[in-house]
Amino acid sequence: MKLEKYTGCSQAARKLIKSDLVLKNAKIVNVFTDRVEEGNIAIKNGMIVGIGDGFEGEEEIDLDGQYVTSGFIDAHLHLESTMVNPQVLIAQAAQHGTTTFIVDPHEAANVSGRDGIDYLLDQTQHSPAHVYVMIASCVPATPIDDNGFLLTAREMEPYLGNRRVLGLGEVMDTMSVINGDPAMNAKLELFDGKVKDGHAPGLTKEEMAAYVLAGITTDHEGTTYEYIMQERSMGMTCHIREGSAAKNLEKIVKGIVENNTNTEGFCFCTDDRHIDDIIREGDIDNNVRKAVSMGISPIAAVKMATIQPARCYGLRRTGAVAPGYDADLVVWDSLKDFNAQMVFYNGRNIKDMLKIKPAPCPPHLMNTVHLAQIDPEKLRVNPGAEPFPVIKMLPGEILTERVDMVLPGTENGGEFVPNGEVDKIAVFERHHYTGKIGAGAVLGFGLKGGAIASSVSHDSHNIIVIGDNDADMILAVKELERTHGGYTIVENGAVFDTLELPIMGLISDRSYSYVSKKVRRMTTKAHKMGVPKDMEPFVTLSFMALPVIPEIRCTPRGVFSVTEWQMLT
């Protein structure tokens, strides 16, 4: 801290001068004593300088017994997944009490390399919140991916000097870590001494031990209590995820409550969450509210959203309401409902900081859909009368199951004909005009009478489409080529609606209300066309090409078994 700032804070702490702001009559959640303590909070130069009586402020606000916590921390998210400008997302989430974001920009990096990372850093530089970055570790996610760029350890090196870069983003190529791949090891070595985030679903105990040996200390991919306790037994910090498609909180918290498990090794994250869900349900406050409703004590839940992620990422002045901590504070109506009444960032009410004009987007990031001419023959699936490896989609999960079955229409050696129960899935390479198209079959999506397509397709972000006929699938892909990316629904030979995402095929250049309205309308339509009501259609679709999450996926090269690590078609 610079001397001038410290001197002012020190004088205010000793009540020699007025503080900038005093929040009076607060019920303060103390994450160090695990108690709710009544008192006043004195703030000077964006920092908490004292708790107690006798402080005077240039501004004073009587909270009349409302609860105050430190601002919440989202321990892991991808800004791109909200589909709105990062500034817009930060502003919306901050109003729900999230004042610190630990961002992994690997979506942007997979499309546009370092330019994508720099775009997110630039866009969030003046946000009404702390935005930190974990440099994307797996670009591409695996050697079998077809993405836009290759990000090596050498290209990561310049980011080490950026104060907003905290470490290495989720290391999802677990086999490259475990097998000692030299390129992966170079990245791990580069970030020695910094936090290394994990992405480790489905590892055996022995594989997990080898993974942890590499210095990886967190994971957000645990979906069961038993699995996350295996991670905790090895010292990993577990991020409990509640996103738009991956909703893992209920199962994990149920286990924590039933087993009276110590919650010190847990944090909350959203990972991938639509702006519409944030507006309707909240951000990290949604995680906290759900956890408390299931039996986690309010103070334990607050700690999982504040001091524990702060310590995990080495944020020494974040996460507590105490002298010496940043004045990132949230005033809540209760420790049950967690409705934010006021939010302060560096001692300023964020309502006075929300009118921030986003920086312009570089033109080359608005032109990233590069499709070769589509060959309809590549969409055909002809396994004969033999069982075919089908992707079974699961509501509330991004995990899949493999089901080997004889496809409709192939019983006598014919071509696969989708029937609404078993749909066709295809992934079109969209970065380098290669013309690669991988096609397969899915169970559980239930789409009838058309096709749904997305250029958001983790993590390589090729164009992915599910439909019950080839003509509508091709029309949907061509529609996204026209708009330079987005979401689209085609019904009976006509485009029903499209959400344009022209920035890297991932992000809208329109308002959050426009995006929210479109997503809501298209989601409703998808459900009317047969997608189960408890499945978020677009986010779930976007994960069906990610070959690092078990059990089975579809890529531009064909159907791939994650558990066997081999192409199946």
ZAKE-105395 format. One line per 8 residues: their letters; for each residue x, y, z of C-alpha. Coordinates in steps of 0.1 Angstrom, whole numbers, plus 5000, padded with zeros to 4 digits. Example, Ala and Ser with C-alpha at 12.3 -4.5 7.8 and 13.67 -1.06 7.14 Angstrom:
# residues 2
AS> 5123/4955/5078  5137/4989/5071 $
//
This chain:
# residues 569
MKLEKYTG> 5000/5000/5000  5013/5034/4991  5022/5056/5021  4997/5083/5013  4969/5058/5012  4981/5041/5044  4984/5074/5063  4948/5083/5055 $
CSQAARKL> 4935/5049/5065  4956/5049/5097  4942/5082/5108  4907/5072/5100  4912/5039/5119  4923/5059/5150  4893/5083/5145  4916/5113/5140 $
IKSDLVLK> 4898/5121/5108  4865/5112/5093  4861/5081/5072  4848/5084/5037  4818/5062/5045  4804/5046/5077  4778/5019/5075  4759/5020/5108 $
NAKIVNVF> 4739/4995/5127  4750/4965/5107  4749/4928/5115  4783/4917/5103  4791/4881/5094  4826/4875/5108  4843/4847/5089  4871/4845/5114 $
TDRVEEGN> 4850/4840/5145  4820/4823/5128  4797/4848/5146  4773/4876/5136  4784/4907/5153  4766/4940/5156  4786/4972/5148  4795/5000/5124 $
IAIKNGMI> 4819/4996/5095  4843/5025/5087  4857/5028/5052  4885/5050/5039  4902/5050/5005  4883/5019/4994  4894/4999/5025  4878/4988/5057 $
VGIGDGFE> 4896/5007/5085  4876/4998/5115  4846/4980/5131  4829/4995/5161  4815/5027/5176  4826/5063/5174  4835/5065/5137  4823/5095/5118 $
GEEEIDLD> 4820/5096/5080  4817/5121/5052  4787/5099/5043  4768/5077/5068  4742/5051/5060  4720/5035/5087  4715/4998/5078  4689/4993/5105 $
GQYVTSGF> 4701/4959/5115  4706/4944/5080  4733/4918/5074  4767/4926/5058  4792/4902/5043  4822/4906/5021  4814/4905/4984  4810/4871/4970 $
IDAHLHLE> 4836/4854/4948  4829/4833/4917  4858/4809/4920  4856/4797/4883  4837/4810/4853  4839/4815/4816  4827/4850/4808  4821/4840/4772 $
STMVNPQV> 4794/4815/4783  4771/4843/4794  4771/4854/4757  4770/4891/4766  4798/4917/4767  4820/4910/4797  4812/4945/4811  4775/4938/4809 $
LIAQAAQH> 4778/4904/4827  4800/4919/4855  4775/4947/4860  4745/4922/4863  4763/4897/4885  4776/4924/4908  4741/4936/4915  4736/4901/4930 $
GTTTFIVD> 4766/4905/4953  4794/4890/4933  4824/4914/4935  4853/4891/4925  4855/4869/4894  4881/4842/4887  4879/4840/4849  4892/4813/4826 $
PHEAANVS> 4893/4827/4791  4898/4794/4773  4867/4797/4752  4880/4829/4736  4915/4815/4734  4904/4784/4715  4888/4806/4689  4912/4836/4687 $
GRDGIDYL> 4943/4827/4707  4960/4855/4727  4938/4881/4709  4908/4864/4726  4925/4865/4761  4935/4902/4755  4899/4911/4746  4886/4898/4779 $
LDQTQHSP> 4914/4915/4799  4907/4948/4781  4869/4946/4784  4871/4940/4822  4898/4964/4831  4874/4991/4844  4847/4968/4857  4828/4976/4890 $
AHVYVMIA> 4844/4944/4904  4877/4926/4907  4882/4904/4876  4912/4881/4877  4923/4857/4850  4937/4821/4849  4956/4817/4817  4940/4790/4795 $
SCVPATPI> 4961/4758/4798  4946/4736/4771  4943/4753/4738  4933/4730/4722  4917/4709/4750  4932/4677/4736  4953/4666/4706  4922/4653/4688 $
DDNGFLLT> 4905/4687/4689  4901/4710/4658  4902/4745/4673  4913/4779/4661  4947/4784/4678  4976/4766/4696  4986/4783/4729  5021/4771/4740 $
AREMEPYL> 5040/4778/4772  5061/4803/4754  5030/4823/4743  5017/4823/4779  5049/4837/4794  5042/4874/4788  5011/4871/4810  5031/4862/4841 $
GNRRVLGL> 5038/4899/4847  5002/4909/4847  4989/4916/4882  4955/4903/4873  4968/4869/4862  4966/4845/4892  4977/4813/4876  4970/4785/4852 $
GEVMDTMS> 4934/4778/4840  4917/4744/4843  4940/4717/4831  4916/4695/4813  4940/4673/4793  4945/4650/4823  4962/4623/4804  4989/4647/4791 $
VINGDPAM> 4995/4657/4827  4996/4621/4840  5018/4608/4812  5043/4636/4814  5037/4652/4780  5066/4677/4776  5044/4705/4762  5020/4702/4791 $
NAKLELFD> 5048/4700/4816  5063/4732/4803  5030/4750/4811  5029/4735/4846  5065/4745/4852  5059/4780/4840  5032/4785/4866  5051/4770/4895 $
GKVKDGHA> 5043/4790/4926  5009/4801/4913  4975/4784/4915  4968/4757/4889  4932/4749/4884  4920/4714/4877  4894/4698/4855  4894/4662/4866 $
PGLTKEEM> 4862/4641/4861  4863/4604/4862  4898/4598/4874  4908/4567/4894  4923/4572/4928  4958/4564/4913  4953/4588/4884  4941/4615/4907 $
AAYVLAGI> 4972/4611/4928  4994/4615/4898  4974/4646/4887  4978/4662/4921  5015/4655/4920  5017/4680/4891  5007/4708/4915  4971/4711/4905 $
TTDHEGTT> 4951/4721/4936  4914/4727/4926  4886/4710/4907  4851/4720/4897  4841/4688/4878  4830/4668/4908  4794/4657/4904  4790/4633/4934 $
YEYIMQER> 4798/4636/4971  4819/4604/4970  4841/4618/4942  4847/4652/4957  4856/4635/4990  4883/4616/4972  4896/4649/4959  4894/4665/4994 $
SMGMTCHI> 4914/4635/5008  4942/4646/4986  4941/4682/4996  4922/4696/4966  4899/4726/4970  4865/4716/4955  4845/4742/4936  4808/4733/4939 $
REGSAAKN> 4793/4742/4905  4758/4754/4897  4757/4766/4861  4730/4766/4835  4735/4730/4823  4758/4715/4850  4739/4716/4883  4760/4697/4908 $
LEKIVKGI> 4752/4716/4940  4723/4695/4952  4740/4661/4951  4772/4674/4967  4756/4695/4994  4732/4667/5003  4763/4645/5010  4780/4673/5030 $
VENNTNTE> 4749/4678/5052  4742/4641/5057  4778/4633/5067  4783/4665/5087  4814/4672/5065  4837/4701/5073  4832/4727/5046  4865/4745/5048 $
GFCFCTDD> 4878/4730/5015  4849/4741/4994  4841/4771/4973  4812/4780/4949  4814/4786/4912  4791/4790/4882  4815/4778/4854  4790/4783/4825 $
RHIDDIIR> 4759/4804/4832  4735/4822/4808  4728/4859/4815  4691/4850/4816  4697/4826/4845  4717/4853/4863  4689/4878/4859  4662/4854/4870 $
EGDIDNNV> 4679/4833/4897  4711/4851/4907  4748/4844/4905  4768/4831/4935  4740/4842/4957  4720/4815/4940  4745/4789/4952  4746/4802/4987 $
RKAVSMGI> 4708/4804/4989  4704/4768/4977  4731/4755/5000  4715/4772/5031  4680/4758/5021  4695/4723/5021  4710/4726/5056  4745/4743/5053 $
SPIAAVKM> 4747/4769/5080  4745/4805/5067  4780/4814/5080  4796/4783/5065  4779/4791/5031  4791/4827/5033  4827/4815/5040  4824/4792/5009 $
ATIQPARC> 4816/4823/4989  4841/4847/5004  4872/4839/5025  4877/4803/5013  4880/4812/4976  4900/4843/4985  4926/4821/5004  4925/4795/4976 $
YGLRRTGA> 4937/4822/4951  4959/4842/4974  4937/4873/4975  4949/4886/5008  4927/4917/5010  4895/4900/4998  4869/4879/5015  4863/4894/5050 $
VAPGYDAD> 4847/4923/5067  4876/4934/5088  4903/4961/5090  4928/4959/5061  4903/4943/5037  4889/4959/5006  4856/4975/5011  4837/4951/4988 $
LVVWDSLK> 4806/4946/5008  4770/4934/5004  4740/4944/5024  4715/4915/5026  4679/4913/5037  4685/4881/5056  4708/4851/5059  4681/4829/5045 $
DFNAQMVF> 4669/4847/5014  4701/4865/5005  4686/4893/4985  4712/4920/4979  4700/4954/4991  4732/4973/4984  4766/4964/4969  4798/4982/4975 $
YNGRNIKD> 4830/4978/4955  4861/4996/4969  4838/5015/4992  4815/5028/4964  4780/5018/4958  4780/5000/4925  4747/5016/4914  4769/5047/4907 $
MLKIKPAP> 4793/5026/4886  4771/5007/4862  4771/5031/4832  4804/5019/4817  4807/5019/4779  4822/4987/4766  4855/4991/4747  4851/4984/4709 $
CPPHLMNT> 4857/4949/4696  4886/4945/4671  4871/4938/4636  4890/4905/4631  4872/4890/4662  4839/4896/4644  4848/4873/4615  4857/4838/4629 $
VHLAQIDP> 4833/4814/4612  4852/4799/4583  4832/4769/4569  4841/4749/4538  4813/4741/4514  4791/4716/4531  4791/4680/4517  4757/4664/4526 $
EKLRVNPG> 4772/4630/4521  4793/4635/4553  4761/4637/4573  4751/4602/4565  4754/4576/4592  4754/4540/4578  4765/4515/4604  4747/4486/4586 $
AEPFPVIK> 4726/4465/4610  4753/4466/4637  4749/4484/4670  4761/4520/4669  4777/4540/4699  4749/4565/4708  4754/4595/4730  4728/4595/4758 $
MLPGEILT> 4723/4630/4772  4714/4635/4809  4692/4663/4823  4711/4685/4848  4744/4671/4837  4771/4676/4811  4782/4640/4815  4769/4615/4789 $
ERVDMVLP> 4765/4578/4788  4773/4554/4759  4744/4532/4747  4752/4508/4719  4720/4502/4698  4708/4495/4663  4698/4528/4649  4663/4534/4634 $
GTENGGEF> 4663/4527/4597  4694/4505/4598  4678/4472/4609  4682/4459/4573  4714/4477/4565  4698/4510/4555  4707/4546/4565  4700/4560/4600 $
VPNGEVDK> 4667/4579/4600  4662/4600/4632  4628/4595/4648  4626/4621/4675  4637/4596/4702  4670/4591/4686  4683/4623/4669  4713/4629/4646 $
IAVFERHH> 4742/4650/4659  4769/4666/4638  4799/4689/4644  4813/4711/4616  4848/4724/4617  4846/4762/4614  4880/4777/4619  4902/4766/4589 $
YTGKIGAG> 4878/4756/4560  4888/4720/4564  4854/4706/4556  4855/4681/4585  4821/4669/4596  4816/4643/4623  4781/4627/4626  4765/4604/4652 $
AVLGFGLK> 4733/4598/4671  4720/4611/4704  4694/4598/4729  4675/4620/4754  4673/4653/4734  4639/4645/4720  4639/4670/4692  4612/4666/4666 $
GGAIASSV> 4604/4686/4634  4637/4705/4629  4672/4713/4642  4690/4733/4668  4726/4745/4662  4752/4765/4681  4787/4779/4674  4793/4778/4711 $
SHDSHNII> 4806/4742/4713  4831/4736/4741  4860/4740/4739  4870/4742/4703  4837/4760/4694  4830/4744/4661  4794/4744/4649  4773/4717/4666 $
VIGDNDAD> 4738/4707/4655  4712/4682/4665  4681/4675/4643  4657/4649/4630  4665/4656/4593  4696/4665/4573  4680/4694/4554  4671/4714/4585 $
MILAVKEL> 4705/4706/4601  4723/4720/4571  4700/4751/4570  4708/4757/4607  4745/4756/4600  4743/4779/4571  4722/4803/4592  4751/4805/4617 $
ERTHGGYT> 4776/4810/4589  4755/4840/4578  4754/4856/4613  4791/4848/4621  4780/4826/4649  4752/4822/4674  4723/4800/4684  4695/4790/4659 $
IVENGAVF> 4664/4769/4657  4650/4756/4624  4615/4742/4622  4601/4724/4592  4625/4740/4567  4624/4776/4580  4645/4795/4606  4624/4801/4636 $
DTLELPIM> 4648/4825/4653  4685/4832/4658  4706/4848/4685  4735/4863/4667  4769/4859/4685  4793/4877/4661  4822/4882/4686  4843/4851/4681 $
GLISDRSY> 4810/4832/4675  4806/4833/4713  4795/4868/4724  4767/4892/4714  4773/4928/4706  4737/4936/4717  4722/4944/4751  4717/4918/4778 $
SYVSKKVR> 4679/4923/4775  4680/4914/4738  4701/4883/4746  4679/4873/4775  4647/4877/4755  4660/4857/4726  4673/4829/4748  4640/4827/4767 $
RMTTKAHK> 4620/4826/4734  4642/4800/4718  4644/4778/4749  4606/4778/4751  4605/4767/4715  4630/4740/4719  4610/4725/4748  4579/4727/4726 $
MGVPKDME> 4598/4707/4699  4605/4679/4724  4636/4688/4744  4629/4678/4780  4617/4706/4803  4645/4699/4828  4672/4702/4802  4687/4736/4792 $
PFVTLSFM> 4689/4729/4754  4716/4752/4742  4741/4749/4770  4737/4711/4771  4741/4709/4734  4773/4730/4736  4791/4704/4757  4784/4674/4734 $
ALPVIPEI> 4816/4680/4715  4840/4683/4745  4862/4652/4746  4874/4656/4782  4841/4648/4799  4830/4612/4801  4817/4591/4785  4812/4598/4748 $
RCTPRGVF> 4812/4629/4725  4809/4639/4688  4838/4659/4672  4845/4670/4637  4865/4638/4633  4836/4615/4644  4822/4599/4676  4848/4597/4704 $
SVTEWQML> 4850/4576/4735  4864/4596/4764  4867/4567/4787  4885/4545/4761  4903/4576/4746  4897/4565/4710  4876/4573/4680  4846/4550/4676 $
T> 4835/4561/4640 $
//
